[in-house]
Amino acid sequence: MDFLSRFSRRSFVKTAAATAGAAALGDALAACGGSGSSSNTITLNYWDYFVSQAPWVDNEIKLFEKAHPGIKIKKTIQLNSSYSNLYALAAKSHKLPDVAMIPPQPNFNIQVSQSWFMPVDKWANAAWKAKFPEGTFHEGNNVFNGKLYSAPISGAAPWLQLYINNKVFRDAGLVNSDGSVMIPKTWDDVTHFAETITKKSGGSTYGLGFGNSGGGQFQWYTHVFTLGAGATGGAYTMDYRVGKYTYNMDRNYYDFLSLFKEWKNKGYIYPNSVSISDEVSRAYFERAKYGMTIGGVWNQAEWTTHNFTDYSLTTLISPTETPKGYFPTSPGGTLWAIPAETKHPEEAWAWFDWLYSVDAGKRWAQQYNEDLSVFPQNNDPSKIKFKPFAAFVALGNLAKPAPDPSIRNPQTAHVEVQAVKPNLDDVIAGYYTGQLQDLQAALSDIEGRMQKAQDDAVKVAQQKGYKVSPDDYKFTDWDPTQPYITKPAQS
């Protein structure tokens, strides 16, 4: 899975929404069986799977309807985990909404080829595109066959953070001379702080904790702790310097996972972390059951509703204080699109345009503290009142542009890699719980299976006539400590 573009090929804000309820398929389809309207009012059916972000959406709807008295927005929140199937069923039944979040699967270019969405070039002129950062729109990402279909809402930032419960740190004496809590920067810092918390509390509080009953958390930890070590693929992508997965070849994975297991064996990690959910884990962190946990900015909204604000955050924990790599980012991104069958394209565009406006982005970042805005002018930490979110925004310098095969060769959008099971998260879980003893062999196995899936996908695309090759994923001139601007290949 490619994590270079949040809200494009994946989104953990979306993942956070997967815990929420949603309408049953039949009810959902019935709800969008055509856009209702009175004699003077057009009602647009709008689908998303935002849950923690719902207050921002609701406010935008209120403001939009006030500015457009002839248009009403009927919002339906769907369940992320079933959204792809739901949308496909709605497309087959010709009961699509008027504006919708793009389903995670299949690849967006395939959705476009199946006429699920319409291009927006009729309205999105040069002035509209110029509002976005340079490079936002490119073939193979949100442009297909020269036509634009979508845009990003969020800016580039480290999408995972290490959260620190300030009370736990203060109780353990982990404070600086000015009274502020110590912020871990290195693997050794985390080890020392976790040990101190566990021992000084007499075992009543743990250094670290997480909730993995829904899966994914082992990859989160691996991602945050290996990127800065120089493992440029982190837990989700290949190493683009060599164009291959390197879970076994890159020693950083073995070293970190061995350390992670050591933390467990020494009792520094909450012992039921594998069996509790991420939702429960967030509550336990809030209640000071452990001092450190990993999550995303989506945690902050929930904690704020509970009046829990006494925490700090950081990210990119590395073996050394100076990291050897950063969170990889890429220009582009997608989130919403206009279904091709809408009966109200002009009104749908008005709502689409509103969601992607600079002002909506400003409220997204500065008022509702959802994430960075795609518009850099909205991301000034000094203009954000909530200190934890301002701290998140300030982490933006730890994300740097990285190679993007889809820019150099847009035809790589046709390379559909099949999911590998057991995946990396499963393998790490097996090692953590003792089901797998030989970590080196396990990493070699997952590296081989991931690479085979990638190679097979390239071969299938080649057989379909697309001009792609394994070399499309190799960028030998990339220095992961520096921004990398991917240029289209010369034809």
C-alpha positions in Angstrom: 0.0 0.0 0.0 1.4 3.4 -1.0 1.2 6.0 1.8 2.9 8.8 0.0 -0.3 10.8 -0.5 -2.7 11.0 2.4 -6.3 11.2 1.3 -5.3 9.8 -2.0 -4.3 6.1 -1.9 -5.2 5.8 1.7 -6.1 7.9 4.7 -5.9 7.1 8.4 -8.4 9.8 9.0 -10.6 7.5 6.9 -9.5 4.5 9.0 -10.5 6.3 12.1 -14.0 6.6 10.6 -14.2 2.8 10.2 -15.2 2.4 13.8 -18.4 4.3 13.3 -21.8 3.0 12.4 -23.4 3.4 9.0 -26.6 2.8 7.2 -27.3 -0.7 5.9 -26.6 -1.1 2.2 -30.3 -1.2 1.2 -31.1 1.9 3.2 -28.0 3.7 1.9 -29.0 3.0 -1.7 -32.6 4.0 -1.1 -31.4 7.3 0.4 -29.7 8.2 -2.9 -32.2 7.1 -5.4 -32.2 10.5 -7.1 -31.7 14.0 -5.9 -35.0 15.3 -4.5 -36.0 18.9 -5.1 -38.9 21.2 -4.3 -40.0 23.7 -6.9 -37.2 26.1 -6.1 -34.7 24.0 -4.2 -32.2 21.4 -5.4 -31.2 18.7 -2.9 -27.8 17.2 -3.4 -27.0 13.8 -2.0 -23.6 13.8 -0.5 -21.6 10.8 0.8 -18.5 10.6 2.9 -17.1 8.4 5.7 -15.9 11.2 7.9 -16.8 10.7 11.6 -14.5 12.7 13.8 -14.4 15.3 11.0 -18.2 15.4 10.8 -18.5 18.7 12.7 -16.3 20.4 10.1 -18.5 19.0 7.3 -21.7 20.0 9.1 -20.5 23.5 9.5 -19.5 23.7 5.8 -22.9 22.5 4.9 -24.5 25.2 7.0 -22.3 27.9 5.5 -22.8 26.6 2.0 -26.6 26.5 2.2 -26.7 30.0 3.6 -24.6 31.2 0.6 -26.7 29.1 -1.8 -30.3 29.2 -0.6 -31.5 27.2 -3.6 -29.3 24.2 -2.8 -29.7 21.8 0.1 -27.1 19.1 1.1 -28.3 15.7 2.3 -25.3 14.1 3.9 -25.0 10.3 4.4 -22.0 9.0 6.5 -21.0 5.6 5.2 -18.8 2.9 6.8 -15.3 3.1 5.4 -14.7 -0.7 5.6 -17.7 -1.4 3.2 -17.6 1.9 1.2 -15.9 0.5 -1.9 -18.5 -2.3 -2.2 -21.4 0.1 -1.4 -20.3 2.5 -4.1 -19.8 -0.2 -6.7 -23.3 -1.5 -5.9 -24.7 2.0 -6.2 -23.0 2.5 -9.5 -24.4 -0.7 -10.8 -27.9 0.3 -9.6 -27.5 3.8 -11.1 -28.2 5.2 -7.6 -25.1 7.2 -7.0 -25.0 10.5 -5.0 -24.2 13.9 -6.5 -20.9 14.4 -4.7 -19.0 11.7 -3.0 -15.7 10.7 -1.4 -13.8 8.5 -3.8 -13.8 4.8 -2.8 -10.5 3.4 -1.6 -10.8 0.5 -4.2 -10.3 -0.1 -7.1 -7.6 2.3 -8.2 -9.0 5.7 -9.0 -8.1 5.5 -12.7 -10.2 2.3 -13.0 -13.1 4.1 -11.4 -12.7 6.9 -13.9 -12.5 4.4 -16.8 -15.8 2.8 -15.6 -17.4 6.3 -15.8 -18.1 6.5 -12.1 -17.1 10.1 -12.0 -17.1 13.1 -14.3 -14.2 15.4 -15.1 -14.4 18.9 -13.7 -12.4 20.8 -16.3 -15.6 22.6 -17.5 -15.4 24.6 -14.2 -11.8 24.1 -12.9 -10.1 26.7 -15.0 -6.5 27.8 -14.7 -7.3 30.3 -12.0 -9.0 27.6 -9.9 -6.0 25.3 -10.3 -3.6 28.1 -9.5 -5.0 28.3 -5.9 -3.3 24.9 -5.2 0.5 24.4 -4.7 2.5 23.7 -7.8 2.4 20.1 -9.0 -0.9 19.3 -7.3 -2.5 18.1 -10.5 -0.8 15.5 -12.6 -1.5 12.6 -14.8 -2.0 9.2 -13.1 -3.0 10.8 -9.8 -6.0 13.1 -10.1 -5.7 13.7 -13.9 -6.5 10.9 -16.4 -6.2 11.3 -20.2 -5.6 15.0 -19.6 -8.9 15.5 -17.6 -9.1 16.5 -13.9 -11.3 14.6 -11.5 -10.4 15.5 -8.0 -8.0 17.4 -5.6 -6.5 17.0 -2.2 -7.7 18.8 1.0 -4.8 18.1 3.3 -1.2 19.3 3.1 1.9 17.2 3.6 2.8 16.3 7.1 3.9 13.3 9.2 0.6 11.4 9.5 1.6 9.4 12.5 2.8 10.9 15.8 4.1 9.6 19.2 1.9 11.1 21.9 3.1 11.7 25.4 0.9 11.9 28.5 2.4 14.9 30.3 1.0 13.8 33.7 2.6 10.4 33.4 6.0 12.0 32.5 5.7 14.5 35.4 4.9 11.7 37.9 8.0 9.8 36.7 10.2 12.9 37.0 10.8 13.1 33.3 10.8 16.9 33.2 13.3 19.6 32.2 14.7 22.3 34.4 11.9 24.6 33.3 9.2 22.1 34.3 8.3 21.0 30.7 8.2 17.3 30.0 11.1 15.7 28.2 10.4 14.8 24.6 12.0 11.6 23.3 14.0 12.0 20.1 15.8 8.6 19.8 15.2 4.9 20.3 17.3 5.1 23.5 15.2 8.0 24.8 12.0 5.9 24.4 13.7 2.9 26.1 14.9 5.0 29.0 11.6 6.9 29.5 9.5 3.7 29.2 11.7 2.0 31.8 11.5 5.0 34.2 7.7 5.2 34.0 7.2 1.5 34.5 9.6 1.3 37.5 8.7 4.5 39.3 5.0 3.6 39.1 5.6 0.2 40.6 4.2 -1.4 37.5 0.8 0.5 37.7 1.6 2.6 34.7 3.4 1.4 31.5 5.8 3.2 29.3 4.0 2.4 26.1 0.7 1.1 24.9 -1.5 0.6 21.9 -4.6 -1.2 20.7 -4.2 -3.8 18.0 -7.4 -5.8 18.0 -8.3 -4.2 14.7 -4.8 -4.6 13.3 -2.4 -2.0 11.9 -0.7 -0.8 15.0 2.5 -2.8 14.6 3.0 -1.1 11.3 2.4 2.3 12.8 5.2 1.8 15.4 7.5 0.4 12.7 6.8 3.3 10.4 7.5 6.0 13.0 10.7 4.3 14.3 12.3 3.2 11.0 11.8 6.1 8.6 14.3 8.3 10.5 16.7 5.4 10.7 17.0 5.5 7.0 14.5 2.7 6.1 12.9 4.9 3.4 10.0 2.6 2.7 9.0 2.6 6.4 6.2 0.1 7.0 4.3 0.6 3.8 6.3 1.1 0.6 9.4 -0.1 -1.1 12.8 1.6 -0.9 12.7 3.7 -4.1 16.4 4.0 -4.1 16.6 0.4 -5.2 13.0 -0.1 -6.4 12.4 -3.1 -4.1 11.0 -4.0 -0.7 13.8 -4.2 1.8 12.3 -5.5 5.1 15.1 -8.1 5.3 17.8 -6.4 3.4 17.6 -3.2 5.5 18.9 -4.0 9.0 16.9 -1.2 10.6 13.7 -3.3 10.5 15.4 -6.2 12.4 17.0 -3.8 14.9 13.8 -1.9 15.7 11.5 -5.0 15.9 14.0 -6.7 18.2 14.0 -3.6 20.4 10.2 -3.5 20.3 10.1 -7.1 21.5 12.6 -6.3 24.2 10.3 -3.5 25.5 7.5 -6.1 25.7 9.7 -8.7 27.5 10.8 -6.1 30.1 7.2 -5.1 30.8 7.4 -1.6 29.4 4.4 -2.1 27.1 0.8 -2.5 28.4 0.3 -6.3 28.4 -3.1 -6.4 26.8 -2.2 -4.1 23.9 -2.8 -6.8 21.3 -6.3 -7.6 22.4 -7.8 -4.1 23.0 -9.0 -1.8 20.3 -7.4 1.5 19.2 -10.5 3.3 20.6 -10.0 1.7 24.0 -6.2 2.4 23.9 -6.9 6.1 23.3 -9.1 6.1 26.4 -6.4 4.3 28.4 -3.8 6.7 27.3 -6.1 9.6 28.4 -6.5 7.9 31.8 -2.7 7.7 32.2 -2.4 3.9 32.0 0.7 4.5 29.9 2.9 7.3 29.0 3.4 7.0 25.2 1.3 5.8 22.3 1.2 6.2 18.6 -1.7 7.6 16.6 -2.7 10.4 14.2 -4.0 13.9 14.5 -7.5 12.4 14.4 -7.0 11.5 18.1 -7.0 15.1 19.1 -10.6 15.8 18.4 -11.8 12.9 20.5 -9.6 13.8 23.4 -10.7 17.5 23.3 -14.4 16.4 23.6 -13.2 14.6 26.8 -11.4 17.7 28.0 -8.1 15.9 27.8 -5.4 18.3 26.5 -2.5 17.6 28.8 -0.3 15.8 26.3 2.6 16.5 24.0 3.6 15.0 20.6 6.6 14.3 18.4 7.4 11.9 15.6 10.2 10.4 13.5 11.9 8.7 16.4 15.4 7.6 15.2 18.5 5.8 16.5 20.3 9.1 16.3 19.1 12.6 17.0 19.7 13.6 13.4 17.4 11.5 11.2 18.6 9.8 8.0 15.2 10.1 6.4 11.8 11.8 6.7 8.1 11.2 6.2 7.8 10.8 2.4 5.3 13.0 0.6 4.2 13.5 -3.0 2.2 16.3 -4.7 -1.3 15.4 -5.8 -4.0 13.7 -3.9 -7.7 13.1 -4.1 -10.7 13.0 -1.8 -14.1 14.1 -3.4 -15.3 13.7 -6.9 -18.6 14.3 -8.8 -20.4 11.1 -9.9 -21.0 11.1 -13.6 -24.7 10.4 -13.4 -25.6 13.4 -11.2 -28.7 15.2 -12.5 -27.4 18.5 -11.1 -23.8 19.0 -12.2 -23.7 22.7 -11.8 -25.0 22.5 -8.2 -22.7 19.6 -7.5 -19.7 21.6 -8.8 -20.7 24.5 -6.5 -20.5 22.1 -3.5 -17.3 20.5 -4.7 -15.8 23.9 -5.2 -16.8 25.0 -1.8 -15.2 22.0 -0.1 -12.0 22.8 -1.9 -12.0 26.5 -1.2 -9.2 28.3 0.7 -11.7 29.4 3.3 -13.0 25.9 3.9 -9.4 24.8 4.2 -8.7 27.5 6.7 -11.6 26.3 8.9 -10.4 22.7 8.4 -7.0 23.6 9.8 -7.4 26.6 12.1 -10.9 26.3 13.5 -11.6 22.5 13.6 -8.0 21.4 13.8 -8.6 18.4 11.5 -5.3 18.3 9.6 -3.0 20.6 7.6 -4.6 22.4 4.8 -3.5 21.8 1.2 -3.1 25.6 1.1 0.1 26.5 2.9 -1.1 29.9 3.9 -3.6 28.2 6.3 -0.8 26.3 8.1 0.8 28.9 10.3 1.1 27.4 13.8 0.9 30.9 15.4 -2.6 31.3 14.1 -3.8 28.1 15.8 -5.0 28.5 19.4 -5.0 24.8 20.4 -1.4 24.0 21.4 -1.3 20.3 20.6 -2.6 20.9 17.1 -0.2 23.8 16.7 2.5 21.3 17.7 1.3 18.9 15.0 1.4 21.6 12.4 4.9 22.5 13.4 6.0 18.9 12.6 5.5 19.7 8.9 9.2 20.2 8.4 9.7 16.5 9.1 7.9 15.6 5.9 9.7 16.0 2.6 8.9 15.3 -1.0 10.0 11.8 -2.1 10.1 10.0 -5.4 6.7 9.3 -7.0 6.6 6.7 -9.8 3.2 7.9 -11.0 4.6 11.3 -11.9 7.6 10.0 -13.8 5.5 7.4 -15.6 1.7 8.0 -15.3 1.0 4.5 -16.7 2.1 3.0 -13.3 -1.4 3.9 -12.3 -2.4 0.7 -14.1 -0.2 -1.4 -11.9 -2.6 -3.0 -9.5 -0.8 -4.8 -6.7 -2.8 -7.5 -5.0 -3.0 -7.5 -1.2 -0.5 -9.9 0.5 -1.7 -12.0 3.4 -0.4 -12.4 6.0 0.9 -8.9 5.6 3.7 -7.1 7.4 1.5 -6.2 10.4 0.5 -9.9 10.8 4.2 -10.9 10.6 5.2 -8.4 13.3 2.3 -9.5 15.4 3.4 -13.1 15.1 6.9 -12.2 16.3 5.6 -10.0 19.1 3.3 -12.7 20.5 5.9 -15.5 20.1 4.2 -17.4 17.3 7.1 -16.6 15.1 10.6 -17.2 16.6 12.9 -16.4 13.7 12.5 -12.7 12.9 15.1 -12.7 10.1 13.3 -15.5 8.3 9.9 -13.8 8.8 11.2 -10.6 7.4 12.8 -12.4 4.4 9.5 -14.1 3.7 7.3 -11.0 3.8 9.9 -9.1 1.7 9.8 -11.9 -0.9 6.0 -12.1 -1.0 5.6 -8.3 -1.2 8.1 -8.1 -4.0 6.5 -10.9 -5.9 3.1 -9.2 -5.7 4.7 -6.0 -7.1 6.5 -7.8 -9.9 3.4 -9.8 -10.8 1.3 -6.6 -11.0 3.9 -5.0 -13.3 3.8 -8.1 -15.5 0.0 -8.0 -15.7 0.0 -4.3 -16.7 2.6 -5.1 -19.3 0.4 -7.9 -20.7 -2.4 -5.3 -21.0 -0.2 -3.2 -23.2 0.9 -0.6 -20.6 4.5 0.7 -20.9 5.7 0.0 -17.3 8.7 -1.8 -15.9 10.4 -2.5 -12.5 12.7 0.4 -13.3 9.8 2.8 -12.9 10.2 2.3 -9.2 13.9 2.9 -9.0 15.3 6.4 -8.2 19.1 5.9 -7.8 19.7 9.7 -7.3 17.4 10.1 -4.3 19.0 11.3 -1.1 16.3 10.7 1.6 17.5 13.6 3.7 16.7 16.1 0.9 13.5 17.0 -0.9 13.1 15.1 -4.2 11.1 16.6 -7.0 9.9 13.9 -9.4 9.9 14.9 -13.0 7.9 13.3 -15.8 10.0 11.0 -18.0 10.9 12.4 -21.4 8.9 10.7 -24.1 
